[in-house]
Amino acid sequence: MDSNFIVSARKYRPMTFESVIGQSHITDTLKNAISRGQLAHAYLFCGPRGVGKTTCARIFAKTINCLNPTTEGDACGECESCRSFNEGRSFSIHELDAASNNSVENIRDLTDQVRVPPQVGQYSVYIIDEVHMLSQAAFNAFLKTLEEPPHHAIFILATTEKHKIIPTILSRCQIYDFNRIRIEDTVSYLKYIAGKEGVAYDDESLHLIARKADGGMRDALSMFDKAVSFCGGTLSFKEVAATLNVLDYDTYFGITQHILAGDYKSALLLFDDVLKKGFSGQTFMSGLASHFRDLLMCKDPSTLPLLETTGSVLERYKQQSAVCDVPFLFAGISLLGALDGGFRTATNQRLHVELGLMKLCGLEQKKSPDVTAPTLPPLIKEGIPAPQQAPQSAPQHSAAQPVAPQQTSQPSVAPQAPVAPQAMANPQPNVATQPTQPSVTAAPQSVAPTQPSAAPAPRSVSSMQSSAAPTPRKSLFGGGSIAAIMNGTAPQAGDEEPTITYYDPETESKITAGREEFMSKLAAQFPRLSYALKGMKVSGHTISATVMTDMLREDILRHSPEITTILQRTCGIEGGIVLDINVTKEKASALPIKTEDKVKYLTKENPELLNLIKELDLNIE
């Protein structure tokens, strides 16, 4: 066992500006300031954790006190000032942890120490880390010293939360914002360290470490040490993924393949395996959304550089993205985002994710030509709007040739006469062989006055359906077929296609019988929506309700799949349920309070009152 082991974050800590990774805009500015002698008395280094803030502060402090700087502007590392800094015995560079020294007394001790000039070098540099942890009183006590320090004193403040620092401190400092380190830069530095340590690796494992680090080099080096401890001298992708407790690419490629095939059973089984490994549903959904995003980036060569991966994994992304449509990826990302937003508030989080997976599996079903709804009752003919039911005593006739009401060529058909399913399946021979006659939906515009009363023309099944169809109603899902609604592929809002409507008395009776149980279960999961649907009306497969606000209607729209699922399970219904939600036009009238408002209200209700006020010259106060 090596007792002198040093973690990589300390062992390979940069010692010069050139060795700092991913912060060239900071290092170049500091080097130029040193070469030109334009040093400020206070600096503020802010940015995410582990990106080099304290490291750059140390290099800067070491360089400005170097007695023999190089031509490139770096410290020589050989003079007394550099050696004392490297050995940790420098009295010219001071580091203070504001997290544990955040009181007024600590700041007063610091201001007393500032008056002492440096023993070696030109400047006394004070590096205050996590400066946002100072108390309000400590900040106020530090203001005067920070604004007008001695000429030999330079302050470097470092923080990860700049928004917590008071504006009076910010205005006294030069602010440098550090960026997150790119994945490419992190991978390049990890390869350098692996070569120094004699560790074999594959590109996928280093990319996984870099992505997990999320732009922090210190986190990446810590994960690298952990992976080396687990894997030994060779890093493999699967072992690194197991060590870092992240889902590997195979999981997301496999689940996407099941979704594309519409195989929700295999998708649910794969999700169960993910849960057995100890991952949360939210982690799974977040990773799947990122996977869909990466597939979308592969669809166009211009966005391909945004995919931060290489090698065989990149080729797998290209192959799978080739079989994914852009609308499907957009819909999947949108659905996963909505699921992630409602995950924490879901009562049954596992069911919440499983329902989302089933919806994803239904996104691609619209491409299949054999998608039908065999369990639904017979449908009214789609695409033909119901005729306007005019009064029988006043039919339309030509103005030039008036005709008596009884002289019509088409008989009136009662809209209450539904067509039996058997009649639709097995039409009578004499009906099927009749020549085509004008449908009742196209009423004649004129009738010759000498034409005798015509016998009722034979009518086809389709014409009977058209005449018996009630007026189509726009459902919550917009236009489109019920099969499309069930599969989650209903057209967007504003689509003018007619909605399929049908009437099933058996389904209506089931919903009516199980109404109380349905409302109680709905109240347990969606209390506010259950109150809004309390006055719902049932007509066949259609549930209509009126709500007070557009926001409430949008909430019902967002949760409509869950509502219909509860209704189907409670009442034992097979087939789609259509929600027809309208917003009431009535608004609660608020009585005026102010005098001028009362006058406006009364004169609006009775305009004659305004004339009376003018005639009597009344002064209403």
N, C-alpha and C positions, 0 to 999 in steps of 0.2 A: 504493500500500500504506500502510495506517494503522499507523504505528509505535507509536501510543499505545493500541492495542487492549488491553482488559482483559476477561478472561473474565467471564461473567455471574455466576458464583459469588462473585466479589469485587466486581464493579461493583454488583450489587444485593444486597449483604449488608445485612441489617436493621441499622438504627442506633437504633431505639427498641423498647420492649417491644411496642408495638402492631403493628409490622411483622413480628414473629416469627410464622411460619406453623405452625399445628397444635400449639402447646405452651401453650395458654392456661392450663392448670392450673399450669404453672410460672411463667409471667410474672405472673399475678394474685397468686400467693403472694409472689413477690419484691417486687412493688410495694406490697403491704400491709405487708410487713416493713419496707420503707424508710419508708413514711408513718408508721408507728407507732414507729419507732426501735428495732425489735427485731431487731438484726443479730447473727447468730451469728459466731463467730470462724473457723469452718471449714465449708465446703460441699463436697459430693461430687455432681457432675453425671455421671450414667451413662446410657447408652443406645446405640442403633445409630449407625453412622457417618453424618455428614452431616445430622443432625436439629436442630442448633442449640445444642449444648452450649457450645462455645467462644464462639459469638456471644452467647448469653445471659450468659456470664461477663463478656465485655467490656462489654456494655450495663449490667450490674449494677455493675461497677467504675466505669464512667463516671458513672453516676447518683448513687452515694453520695458521689462527690467533687465533684459539680456545686455551684457556689457559688450559683446561682439556679435551682433546680428549678421546673418548671411545676406548675400545680395538678393536673394528671393524674398527677404523680409521675415524669415523664420528665426527662432532662437538657435544659438549655436550648440547648446547642450553641454558645453565644456567649461564655461566660465563659472565663477563662484556662485553667482545668482542662480544659474541653471542647475548646478549640482545640488545646491541647498533645496531648490524646489523639488527636484527629482527624488531626493532623499527624505522629503517631508519635514525639513527643519528650517524652512524659510520664515523669517520674521517680517518679510515685506508683503507677503500674500496671506490673507486671513479669510477663512471660510466660516460662515455662521449659518446654522440651521434655524430658520425663523419658525419652524413648526414647534420646536422645543424651547426657543428663546424669543417669545413673542410679547413679553411684557414691557412696560415702560422702563423698568429698571435695567433690563437688558439693552435697550436702545440708549439709555443714558451712559451705561458703561462703554458702549460702542463710540459715542460721541466724545467721551473723554480719551479713548484710545486713538481716535483720529488725529489728535493734536501732536502725537509723537511722530517724528519724521522717520523714514526708512533707514535701516542700517546699511543695506546693500541695495544698489539700484536707485532709480530716480523716483519711483512711485510706491506708495502703500496702497495695495489693491484689496478691497473688501468685497468678497463674493457672498451675497445673502441669498440662500436657496429657499424656495417655497415662501417667497416674501408675502404672498397673499394671506398667509396665516397670522401676520401681525395683527394685533388688536387695534381698534380705532384710536385709542389713546397713544399706542406706540407709533402709529403712523403720524399722528400730529406732533409727537415729540421728535420725529425724524425729519420733519419738513425743512426746518431752518438749516440743519447740517447738510441735507441733501442739496439744497439750493446754493449754498455758499460754503463748500468745504475748503480746507487748505489746498494750496496749489499742488501738493504732493499726493493728495488723496483722490482715488478713483473708486466709485461704487459700481458694482455689477449685480443687478437684481435679476433673479431667475424665478419664473413661475409657470405653472401649467394653466392657471385660471386668471387671465388678465382682467376679466370683467369684475373681479372682486377687489381690485386695487382702486383706491380713491383717485379722482381726477387730478387732485393737486400733486400727487406723486407722479402720475403719468406725464403731466406737463413739464416736469423737471428732468425727464430722462429721454435719451435717444432710444427708440423702441425698435427692436429687431424681432421679426416674426419668423420662427423656424417652421419648416414644412415637414409633413410626414414623408418618410423615406420611401421612394418607389420600390416596387417589388423587384424590378430588374437590378437596382443598386444593391438591395439586400441580398439577393441571390449571388451576385458577383462577389460581395464581401464574404459570404458564407463559403463560397468555393475557395477563396483565398485562405481562410482559416482552416478549412478541411485539408487543404494541401499542406499547410504548416503542421497540422496535427497528424497527418498520415491517415486520414479517414477516407474510405471509399464511399461513393454516394451515387445516386441517380438524380437527374434533374427534377423529377416529379417530387421527390422527398424534400429537396431544398425549396421548391416553389410552395409546397404545402406549409413549410415553416414560415416562409416569408409572408404568405397570405394570412396565416394565423396571427402573426405579429402585428398586423394592421399598421404598418408604417413605423414601428418602434424598433430600433436596432438593438437596444438592450434586451427587449423581450425576445427578439429573434435569436440572440446569442444564448440566452437562458434556455430556450427550447432546444437549441442545437446541443448544448451540454446534456440536457435530459435525454435527447434521442440517442446520443453517443453512449450514455450510460446504459441504456436499454438494449441497443442494437450491437454495441461493440464497435469494431473497426469498419463495419459496412452498414450504410444506411439504405434501407429499402422502403418503398412507399407504404406498403401495408403495415409494417412494423412502426414506422413513424406516425401513421394515422392512428394506430392503436395507442401509442404512447401519448399523443397530444389529445386523445379523446375527441376526434373529429370524424365525421362520416367521409368515407372515401368516395372517389368519383364513380366507382361501380354501382353504388347504391342509387345515385341520382340518374345515371344512364339507364339502369334497370327499371326504375319507377317510371321514367319518361317513356320507355318502350311499352310498358303496360298501359300507360295513359293513351298513347297513340293507337294502340290496338283496341281500346275500350274494354280492357280486361280488368274490371274493378276488383274482382276476387283476388287475383294475383297481387294487385296493388295493395290491397288491405293486408294480405299476408306478409308482404315485404315491409309494410309499415309496422306490423306487429314484431317482426324481427328487429327493427330499429329500436322499438321501445324496450325489448328484452336486453339489448346491449347497454341500456342505461341512458339513452338520449331522450330529451324532451320533445314533445310534439312541436313546440315553437322553434326549436333548433332545426328540426326536420323541415318545417315549412319555410324558414328563412333560407336554408340551403337550397331547397328546391326552387325558390324564387330566383336566387342567384344563378342556378343552373339554367333556368329558362332565359334569364338575361344574357348569359354567355352564348346560348344558342341563337338568340336574336342578333347578337353582335357578329356572329359568323355568317349571317345572311347577306352581308354586303362587304365587299373588300375594303371600303373606306372605314368601316367600323371594326374591322378585324384587329387592328392594333389595340383596341380597348379590351380585348380578351387577354388577360394576364396569365398566360400559360404557354408552354412550348412542348415540343416533342410529340410522343405518341398520344398524349391527352388532347393536344390540339387537333390531331387528325381525327380522333373520335368525335370531337365536337363538330368538325366539319361534316362528317358522315351523318351524324344524327340531325344536324340542322338542315341537311338537304331534304329530309322527309317531313319537316315541320313547316307549316305555313305561317307567314307573319301574323295574320289575324288570330290564329290559334295561340301563338306565343304571347301576343298582346292580351288576349282574353285570360290566358293562364296566369300571367303576372298580375293582372288586375284582381283576379279571384284570390290569388294567394295573398296579395296585400290586404284585401278585405278580411280574409281569415285571420291573418296575423294581428290585425287591429282588434278583432273581437275575441281573441284567444283568452286573454286574462279574465274577461267577464263571463266567459262561457261556464255554465254549470257542469257540464260533462265535456272536459277538454279533449278527451280521446275521441268521442263521438263527433266533436266539432271538426277535428282534422279528418276523420274518416268520411264525413259528409262532404268535405271539400274535395277529397280524392275522388269520390263518386261523381261529383260535378265535373271535375277535370276529365274523367273518363268519358263523360257524355259530350264534351266539346267537339270531338271529332266524329261523332255519330251522324252528324248532318251530311257528311260526304257519302254515306252508304245509301245506295238507291233503294234498299229493302227496308228502310226504317219506317215502320208503321205503328199504329196503336191498335192492336187486335182486340184489346180488352175493352175498348171504348164502345158505347152504344152507337147505333147507326147515325151517321152525320148528315146534316142537311147539305145540299150541293154547294160546294165552295165557289166563290167568285161571282155569284149572282145575288145582288141585293134584293131584299124582300120588297114586294110591291107596296105602294102606298094604299092603304085600305080606305078608299073613298066611300061615302055613304051611297047605298044602293039606289036611293031615290033620286040622286043627282049625278048620273054618269056624264062623262065628257062627250060632247058632240061638236060637230063643225058648226060654226056660227052661220054659215050660208045655208045649210040644210038641216034645220032642227028635226029631230026624230023623237017619237014618243019613247018613254023610258023602257017599255017592254020590248022594243024592237032592237035588240042587241044580238050580235053574232057570237058572243062568248057568255057562258053562264057565270054567275058569281059563285065563288067558292068560299066556304066558311073557313076562316083561319084556324078554327079550333079542331079541324079534322086532321090528326096526325097520321102519318103513313106507317103502317105496321112493318116491323122488320122482315116478316115473311114475304110481304108484298114486294119489298125491295129486292130480296134474294131470288124470288120465283115469280116474276110478273106473268100475268095472264097472256095467253097466246094472241087473243084478239087485240090486246093493247099493244103488244110488241110489234105486230105486223101492220099497224095502222100507219098511213103516211103522216109525214111531219105536219103539224098544225101550229098556228101562231100560239105562243104561250100567253098565259094570262098576265104576264108581266108587261106585255106590250099592248096596251089598250088601243083599240081602233080610234083614229082621229075623226073619221066621218063615216056615215052609213047612208046609203042611197034611200030616199024616202019610199021608193016603190018596192024595196026588197022585202019579201015576206019574212016572217019570223023564222029564223034558222034553227034547226035542231041542234042540241048541244054536240059540239065536235068531240070526237074521241081524243083523249089526252094521254100522254105518256107518263111514266113514273116520275121522270125528272120534272115535268111540268107540275105534277101534283105536289112534289116536294117543294118546288119554288113557291107555289101558292100557299102551302101550309106553313112555310117558314116564318117565324117571328122576325121582327126587325133586328138585324145583327147589332150587337152592342160591343163597344170598344172595351176590351179587358185591360187589366193592369199591365199585362205583358205586351201590349201593342198588337198589331196584326200578325197573321201567320197561323199555321195549323197547330192543333193540339199536340201532335207528335213532336213538332218543333219546340213547343213550350215545355213539354216533358223533358226533352233532351237539353234544355237550357240554351237553345239556339234561336229564340224568338227574335224577330226583327227589332231594330232600334226604335226608340220613341219617335213619333212623327211619321212612321210608315203608314201609308194609306191603303195597304192591302186589307180586304175585308176579313174579319175574324170568323172562324168557323163557330157556329153556335149549334147546339143540339139540346134536346130535352129528354131527360131520363127520370121518370117519376120514381123509379126504385131508388136511385141515388138520392133524390130529394128527400124521400122518406127516411133513408138511413141517416142523412145529415140532421134532419129534424129530430129523429129519435135520440141520436147521440149528442145533441147540441150542448146539454148541460155538462156532460163529461168532457167534451172538447173544450168548452170555455174554461173549465177548472184547470185542465192541463195547460192550456194556453196562458192562463193567469200565473201559473207557477213559473213559466219560463219568460213570458213577455207581459208583465202586468199592465203596462201602459197601452200596449196594442190590444190586449184583450178587452180593456174598457172601451176602446174605440170601435171594436167589432161587436160590442154587446148588442147593438141593434141591427145586426146583419139580417139580410133577407136571402132566402134560398130559392133558386129556381133551377131544377135539374142539377147540372154540374157547376152552375154559376152562383157565386156568393157575391152579393152587392152590399155595399155599406157607404155611408156618408160620414166624412170626418170634417173637423173644423178648420184644419190648417194644411197647407201644402207640405210642411215639414213632417207632419204625422203621416200623410199619404206616402211620402218618400221612405219613411221608416218601415211601413208595411211592405212597400215594394222591395226594400233591401232584405227583409226577412220572409218574403213570400215563400221561398222553398221550404223553410222550416215550418211555416204555418200550414202549408198544404200537406206536409209529411205528417204532422200531428193529427190533422183532420182525417187523412187516409187511414192511419193506424187506429185511431179511436173508433171510427165508424165502419171500418172494414170495406173501404171503397177501393176499387181497382180502376185506374185511369186518371186522367188529369183533372185538376180543379182550376177553374178560372175565377180570379178575383177581379171584381169591377168596383173600384174605389173612386168615389167622387168627393170633391171638396165643396162644402156648403157655401152658397153665395150670401147667406145671411150673416150679418155682423152685429154683435151686441152694441146697442146704442148707449153711449155714455152721456149722462145728463151734464149740461154745462155747469160750471162752477162760478167763473168770473161774470161780472155784470155785462160786459160787452159781449161775451159769448152767449149769455142768456138772450140779449136783444137780437143777436144774429139768428139764434135758433128760433125765436118766436116770430120774427119777421119772415123767415124762410117758410115757416109753417103757414103763416097768414100774412101775405103781402100787403093787405089793406091796413095792417097795423102801422106800417111805415108811413103811409099817407096821413094817418091820424096823428102820428108824432110830429110830422112836419106842419100840419095845420094848427095844432095846438102849441107849437114851438116848445115842446117838452125837452127838458134837460135831464136825461137819465144818467144817474151816477151809481 
